[in-house]
């Protein structure tokens, strides 16, 4: 990089050579040029390449981006497998992928078939497996039934025998169990090894004891509601947690969790907790991830357009008659998609007018669509020769 040239002079020179280049790209280019200490000749060649690349990636006026996007995603979509589950790095964990997951995303399902939260840890916990296990134990929802090896009813009381290995694995102490069981009656420890506890409820009726037994088994010991299991994975040089279930709002409050990287695969939860922009980013990431996992090469801009359409009014809507397609202004476009008769009858009853501005409705009535060459209209002003002579 020549010493005598300044950033302002370089920006002015690039603007004169390539006036249509956005300011953001120019600034990024200048940063890199100074960082790499490029020569004048290298800068000239690099600017020409940037300009050419930018020009070739511009969309022409009248380009049917929606149709191209639909075809670009729909055609490879026919090659996708129908397998629902795929191991996510560990044998006991399943994740919905392939066509079922793509359908789930574009339909904006309220609850994903395999809800998962990807929990990243902060600087103090991400490099130590024991510290990661501590965080996992805080998050995993543990009931009494998860740590009981056997339970039986005696006269007026319920006896629970705990599994010491599971207690150790889940980080549950005998004191924690006792404090939970005290709500149901007088607690007495019968044996320390294996831990055996008797709950005297002062109830003789067998039906009432069975109902109490069921309530005790469902009692919460610790953890976050909705998180069934948490497993630890090592990615690179750090440890992270995979949780079966979603409850992002509660998980982000747990000490040791990195709130800036943690996310779930539930788009509606992301929208509710992190906002619509995060939901859009999650949709793009999940769709591209599904397509790449299947070995399908789809340009990310097509996926971005789908995500933009699904989130453009501030909420996540499905691509379907209850969402994006069902909200089209054109009666014929709505009728061409699904439930044709219902749309036509409703429109007739309301006296709706179709402006024939889109693709589907113009194809239906047999006139040129307003895209590509059909976007251009020719206006002609005829020259009228005045009476009584010619002239210019």
N, C-alpha and C positions, 0 to 999 in steps of 0.2 A: 504494500500500500504506500503510494507516494506520500511523503510527510506534508507537502504543501497543500493538499486538498482537504477541505473540511466536509463535515456531514451535510451542511446546507448546500454546498456547491455540488456534491455528489447527487443529492436529492433533486436539485434543479436540473442537472444534466440528464438523469434518468427520466424526469418528467418531460423534457424536450424530446427525448428519443422514443419514449413509450408513454404518451399522455393519458392513455386509458387504464394504466395500471393503478389499482387502489393504493391509497396511502399506507395502509397496514402492511401490504406486501413490500412496498418500497422500504419502509422502516426496518422490517425483518431482514431484507436483503442487505441494507447498509450495515446493520449490526453484525451480520455474518461476514461481510466483506472486510470490516475493520478487525474482526476477531481472527480471521484467517490471513490477514495482511496480504490481500490480493494485489497484483500489479494492475496497471491501467489496461493492458491487453486482456488479462483474465477477467477484469470487471466488464469490459466491453462484450466479451464472448458470453459471460454469464447473464448479462442483461438481455442479450438477444435470445438466449435460451428461455429465460423467464417469460419474456414477451410472447414468444412463439407458443409456449406451453399454455399461457393464460388465454391467448386468442383461440387455441384449439379446444379449450374446455368451456368456452362460452356457449350458451344456448341460443340458437337462432330465434328471432321473433316468429311466433306461430308454431314453435316446436310443441308437439303433444306430449308433454312430460308425464302427465297422468297415465296415458295409454302405454307409453314406453315403460314406465315403472311397473304397471300391472303385468305387462307381458314379461318383463325382465325377472320378476319374482315368481309369477305364475308358472312359467314354462319350466324353470329348474325345479319348482315345487313338485311337479309331477314325478320327478326322479327321487324324491325323498322316501326314505324307508318309513314303515309304519311301526317300527319298534318303539315301545313306550318308555322302556327303562334302560339306563346305562349306568354302569358303575362309575362313581365320581371319585376314583382314587382309592377307595376302601371297599372291601367286599360287602359289608352290611349296609351300605348306603346307596339309595337309588335316586336318580334324577330323570324327570321326563324330558326327552329330547326328540329330535326328528319332527315329522309332520304334526303329531299331537301337540307338541309344545308351540309350534308356529301358529296352529289354529287357536290355541289357548291365548296367545299374545294378541293376534288381530281381532279376536272376539272379546278381548279385555275381560276375561272371566273374573268374577268376584274373588274366587279362591282357586289358586293353582292346584293341580292334582298332586304335586309333590312339593309343598311349601318348604323352602330352605332359606336360611339366613347365613350369609358369609361374614363371619365376625373376625375383624383384624384387631390386633392388640397394640397397646401403646409401647413406647420405647422401653419402659421398665419391665414389661411382661413378655414381649414377643420373642426374646432370645433364650428364655429359660423354660424347659418343658414342665417343670414343677409349678412355676408361676402361671403358666398357661392352663395347667390342670386346675389350679385354684379358681381361676376365672370361670372355667367350664363348669365346675361344681356349683358356683353361685348362680349360673344361668340355667342349668338343667333342672327341669321341673320334677321333683321327687315326691311321690306319695308313699304312704305306709305300705301299700300293696307291692311297691317296687323292691322293698327290702325284706319282705316276710317270706320265710321258707314254708311255714305252715301256720294255720290258725284254726282253733276249734272252740266250741262252746261247752262250758261246764255249768253246773248249777249256779245261776245268778251271775256268772262272769264269763269273760272272753279272754282266752290265752293266746298270745302271739309269740311265735318263735322266729327270731330274726336270722338272716343269713349274714354272718360276720364278714365274709369276703365281699359281698355287694355293699355292705355298710362302709367298709374300708375304701372300696373303689369310688363310691359316691360321696365320701367324706361326711358321713352322717354319724353323730355320736349318740350314745344311749340317753344322754341328758336331753338332746333335741327331741328324741322320740317320746320320752316321758312327758315333756312339756306339752306336746301335741295331744297325747292320750289323756291328760288330766281333765280335759274338757268333757270327757265321756264317762268319768267315774274315778273311783279310787285306784291308783296305780301301785302295783307291788311287783318288785323284781324277784322272780322265782329262781333264776339262774343267770350267772354272768357269762358262762361259756357252755353252749351257745347262749347269747342274750335272749332270755325268755321273760316276757312281761305279762302279768295278769291285770285285766281291767275289770274291777268289781262295779257293776252298774246298778246293783240292788234291784234287779229286774228278774222276775221268775218266768214271765210269759215267753215262750219259745219264739213266737213270731216277732215280738218286740226285740228280742236278743239278736235274731237274724238280721233285722233291719239295722240295728246298732252296729253289728259286725260289718255290714256293707258300708255304712257311713265311716267307720274307722278305717277301712281299707282305702277309701277315697280321700282321706284327710291329707292335706298338704303338709309336708315337712319343710321344704325350702324350694327355691328356684323361681323361675318366671313362667307364668301361665302360658300355655301354648307351645312350649319348647319340650318336645318329647325326649330327644336325645341330643347330646353334644359330643362330637369327636374331634380330636386334635390332629391336624395335618401339618407337615413341614413343607413349606414352599420356599425354595431358595435357602437362605440362611435364617429365616424366621418361622415361628410357629403361628398358625391361625386356627380358628375353630369353625367347624361346619355344624350348624344346628338344624335338626329336623323340626320344622315349625317356624312360625313367624310371630314376632312381637317386638318390632323394631324400636318403638318408643321406650319400652322398658329396658331393652338390651343396651341402648345408648347411654343409660344412666348408670350402668354397672362400672365400678372402678376397675380400670385395666383395659377397657374397650376403647379402641381408636374410633371416635365418632365420625371422622372425616373419610374413612374408607369402608366402613361397615355398611352393608346393604343386603336386601332380601330379593327373592325372585317374584314377589307379589307386587305388581304394578300399582294397584290401588292403595296398598299400604305405603309405598314409596311416595305416592302423590299426597297422601294424608299427612305423613310425618315430615317429608323433606321438600314437598312442593312439586308443581307441575313441570318445571324445567328438569328436575331430577328424574321424574317419571318418564319424560321424553328421552333422556339420556339412557335410562335403563331399558326402554323399549328397543332403542337402536342397538345397544350392546347385546341384549338377549337374542334379537333376531339375527344379527350378524353371527353371533356365536353358534346358533343352531345351524345356519346355512354353511358355515365353515366346517363345523363338525361333520357335516354330511359330504364335504368336499365340493361344495357348490360355490362358484365364483360369481357373486352378485355385487355390483358397484354399490358402495355404501350410500351414495347419494339417493339411490332408489329407496333404500330403507329409511333414510332420513325424511324423505317426502311422505312416506306412509306414517311415520311417527309424528310429523308436523300436522298432518290431517287429523290424526287421532287426538291431538292435544291442543289444537289451535284456539279453541274457545275457553281454555282454562281448566277443563276437566278431561279425564281420559274416557274416550268413547270408542266403541267397537266399530269395525268396518262392516256394516251390515244394516239391515232395515231398522234396527233400534238405535243406530248411531249415525255415522257419516252418510251412508247411502239414503237412509230414511229421512234425512234432513235436507235433501236436495230440493231446490225450488221447483224444478221441472216435474210435472205430474207423470209424463211419459217415461222419464228416466227412472222414477221410483217404481212405476208399474212394470218396467222392463226387468227389474231385478227380482222381486219376489211379490207374492200375493197381489197379482195383477188386478183382479176384479175389485178387490177391496179398495185399492188406491183410486181406480177410475170412478167407482161409485161415490167415495168420499169427496173427490175433487168435483164431481158433477153436482153433488148436494151443496157444496160450498161455493160453486160458481168460480172455481179457480181458472186462471189463464196461463197457458204455457207459452213462454216467449221464444221457444225453440233456439236456445242459446248454446246448448251443450252438444255432446257427440251423439249419445244414444237417441235423443229425440229427433235429431235431424236425419239420422239413418232410418228411423221408423217411418218418417213422412217422405223420405226419398229425395232430400235436397242436400247440397254440399255442406259439410261440416265446417265450422268456423275455426279451422286449424290449417297450418301449412299454407298452401296456395288458396285455400278457401277463406283465409283470413283477410285477403286483400280485395278491396272493392275498387272498381274503376268509375270515376266520375268524369262526365264529358259535358262541356258547355257548347252546344251547337251555335255555329255562326249564322245569323239570319241576314240574308241580303235585303237591304232596304228597297222599298218600292221606287221604281223610276230609274233604276240604274245600278251599275256595278260598283266598281271602286274597291278600295282596300277595306 
